[in-house]
């Protein structure tokens, strides 16, 4: 199964929407505040300049989506979970 990390900020309305979309599809994810130490490290590693940022990992494969892109995230999770 793919691991999903969701980089968010407290003021971001699109982050809230992305969380709802993932939850509605029964996907488990780990939310990380972009202002936390871990969040800053992840943002730096992937050169993320905006939120929500959704990182989908499966084995050695990783996909990063910046912004509200629920269809692309869901499709990638399905493909990587096969």
PEKAWO-V613421 format. One record per helix or strand. SS is the DSSP state (H for helix, E for strand). FROM is the first residue (numbers start at 1). TO is the last residue. If there is no record, write none. Layout:
# PEKAWO-V613421
ss: (SS	SS)
from: (FROM	FROM)
to: (TO	TO)
This chain:
# PEKAWO-V613421
ss: (E	H	E	H	E	E	H)
from: (3	13	30	37	53	61	70)
to: (8	24	33	46	58	66	80)
